[in-house]
Amino acid sequence: MPHALPMPAPGFQALILCGPGVSLNTFTSNPEEFPKALIPIANRPMIWYPLDWCYRMGITNIHLITPPSSAKAIEAALSQNPHLTSLPTPSADILVPQSLTQTSGTAEILRLPEVQAAITGDFLVLPCDIICEVAGESLLEAWMIQQAGFGGAAAATLDYRGPKMGISGEKSGRRGGLGVWFETKGEGSVKGEETDFVITTPLETPSVPTPEGSLRSHMSRLVYSTTTDTLRDITEEKKSFPIRHGLIRKHGRIRMLTTYRDAHIYLFPHWVLDLVRKNDSMDSISEDLVGWWAKAGWQDGLADKLRLHQVFDDAEDAGKEHGSHHSGLLEEEMDIASLSTTRTSALAPKKPKPQQPEFASRVSTPGLQSSPTISPREKLVVPPIIAYIHPPHASAPLIRRVDTPAILLAVSLRLAKLDSVEEAGRPASSPFAHAHKIAYLGGVAQRCTVTKADCLLAENVTVEEKCVIKESVIGANCHVKSGARLTRCVLMEGVVVGERCQLTGCVVGRRAQVGREAVLKECEVQEANVVAEETEAKGEKFMVFEGLDEEGDEGVDGDEENGSAEEGNAVEM
């Protein structure tokens, strides 16, 4: 009997942020025509990977958020690219806030009126450059158990005095969030990859053991998160890393991680929108929203500065106004945990109210007798944000942000090694596997070498005789001329490689041409650029700068011969 797959709650939404791709500027110099979201990873558009991940976990209410300058290109790709048109229906919606620019912060995006209006329930936030082999439904299931399920995370603490979590789980507005972090060192690591500084503390041991293989065994509570650059600035200024006493008082056991990176995969309850709206100073989701939220659980006064009391009061008022259940059959919130036969409610028993001191008549004053009793403000329990720390062992599923050329190359080559559907069969193949490793066998000459186990050749690729291609990804409509040697390379669509060229560790943009007998190592070539014949280069970027004329080129490095390349506007960087 097949196992039932956990499905997301009705109305769960996904937001995919299609950013500018500054770190991939060799290939995104013209975002109006070719934005970052369309850069190919293993011959599929980058945006295909988060879209496929959402569909496989059952989420179909998906919004792609993009600046107006990139909207037309993404819309055309969704309707024309064969990889994107083969995705399930309904198609993702393209949300184009008019005030969104290529430099807008991620938290600022959540404050935009168009985004606030589009999100109607709990939501998932993803970057367009994420590749995640971890089953999305497993993450969602873990979040629902930890945060949105029986009792909820905040309601399970002894000092919580708010409304209990009901069957629908919507009234209290006290559910926490979940983020994902992955290891950047070890197998497949890339030198210079961005990292974050993360501090976590263990979650309470559940009364029922966690099932074997569950992601919950790798989850902990996030108490501090910032970028490594920010950490470096703090330690340089303070000559050390100061740890607040409030953190140690609240959490006796902490774990510090310095080689992990924020995947920017977040599961948020709906009240987070109100939190962002009430705090205009939040610019980044990872640094500001998640970082401050994590610290608010133990740093005195921070929750009040973030106006969390007002956020939750508004959520409760909205619940009373609209009703906690759409059916209207249940009038009161129920403590689900109290109905369980294996677990008792964690709510503390009610304590008798302390008696007010009585004064003798001779010391009483009219003012004191007439003063009304002021009840203390309810203690705020900040819902936790849970950190899924992806295990670093070699056999673990892939999680990666593809936001630099080096990572683009490494991830594409890793995916090229996956068995094709033709080889492994549909049930056993990876969700990222292609139907065939070589899509068009007729284009490959007999007298050439292509290592099929670690190569990926797309449709209409022509490989002439005496070529040697090892561990490479070649996009559609490419032409590799006779005698060329490619090792650990990525060629995007329409690239022409000249005769007897030698390319090692290179990423070549769309419709670029590499002249005959060129020798390139660890180079990047911009789209439509032409590398001159017999060029020898290592670690260079071949880019074209628009607007440079002959007079302007003469001033480069003060030497026309060394500062400019052929035709006066192609510059090696």
Secondary structure as GFF3:
##gff-version 3
##sequence-region A 1 573
A	DSSP	beta_strand	13	17	.	.	.	ID=ss1
A	DSSP	three_ten_helix	22	24	.	.	.	ID=ss2
A	DSSP	three_ten_helix	36	38	.	.	.	ID=ss3
A	DSSP	beta_strand	40	41	.	.	.	ID=ss4
A	DSSP	beta_strand	44	45	.	.	.	ID=ss5
A	DSSP	alpha_helix	48	56	.	.	.	ID=ss6
A	DSSP	beta_strand	62	65	.	.	.	ID=ss7
A	DSSP	alpha_helix	68	80	.	.	.	ID=ss8
A	DSSP	alpha_helix	82	85	.	.	.	ID=ss9
A	DSSP	beta_strand	93	95	.	.	.	ID=ss10
A	DSSP	alpha_helix	106	111	.	.	.	ID=ss11
A	DSSP	alpha_helix	113	118	.	.	.	ID=ss12
A	DSSP	beta_strand	123	127	.	.	.	ID=ss13
A	DSSP	beta_strand	130	132	.	.	.	ID=ss14
A	DSSP	alpha_helix	136	143	.	.	.	ID=ss15
A	DSSP	pi_helix	144	148	.	.	.	ID=ss16
A	DSSP	beta_strand	177	183	.	.	.	ID=ss17
A	DSSP	beta_strand	196	201	.	.	.	ID=ss18
A	DSSP	three_ten_helix	215	218	.	.	.	ID=ss19
A	DSSP	beta_strand	219	227	.	.	.	ID=ss20
A	DSSP	alpha_helix	228	238	.	.	.	ID=ss21
A	DSSP	alpha_helix	245	250	.	.	.	ID=ss22
A	DSSP	beta_strand	255	268	.	.	.	ID=ss23
A	DSSP	alpha_helix	271	277	.	.	.	ID=ss24
A	DSSP	pi_helix	285	290	.	.	.	ID=ss25
A	DSSP	alpha_helix	291	296	.	.	.	ID=ss26
A	DSSP	alpha_helix	302	305	.	.	.	ID=ss27
A	DSSP	alpha_helix	308	322	.	.	.	ID=ss28
A	DSSP	three_ten_helix	336	339	.	.	.	ID=ss29
A	DSSP	alpha_helix	366	370	.	.	.	ID=ss30
A	DSSP	beta_strand	385	389	.	.	.	ID=ss31
A	DSSP	beta_strand	399	401	.	.	.	ID=ss32
A	DSSP	alpha_helix	405	416	.	.	.	ID=ss33
A	DSSP	alpha_helix	421	424	.	.	.	ID=ss34
A	DSSP	three_ten_helix	441	443	.	.	.	ID=ss35
A	DSSP	beta_strand	449	450	.	.	.	ID=ss36
A	DSSP	three_ten_helix	452	454	.	.	.	ID=ss37
A	DSSP	beta_strand	456	457	.	.	.	ID=ss38
A	DSSP	beta_strand	462	463	.	.	.	ID=ss39
A	DSSP	beta_strand	468	470	.	.	.	ID=ss40
A	DSSP	beta_strand	473	474	.	.	.	ID=ss41
A	DSSP	beta_strand	479	480	.	.	.	ID=ss42
A	DSSP	beta_strand	485	487	.	.	.	ID=ss43
A	DSSP	beta_strand	490	491	.	.	.	ID=ss44
A	DSSP	beta_strand	496	497	.	.	.	ID=ss45
A	DSSP	beta_strand	502	504	.	.	.	ID=ss46
A	DSSP	beta_strand	507	508	.	.	.	ID=ss47
A	DSSP	beta_strand	513	514	.	.	.	ID=ss48
A	DSSP	beta_strand	519	521	.	.	.	ID=ss49
A	DSSP	beta_strand	524	525	.	.	.	ID=ss50
A	DSSP	beta_strand	530	531	.	.	.	ID=ss51
A	DSSP	beta_strand	536	538	.	.	.	ID=ss52
A	DSSP	beta_strand	541	544	.	.	.	ID=ss53
A	DSSP	alpha_helix	550	553	.	.	.	ID=ss54
A	DSSP	three_ten_helix	556	558	.	.	.	ID=ss55
A	DSSP	alpha_helix	560	563	.	.	.	ID=ss56
A	DSSP	three_ten_helix	566	568	.	.	.	ID=ss57
A	DSSP	beta_strand	570	572	.	.	.	ID=ss58
###
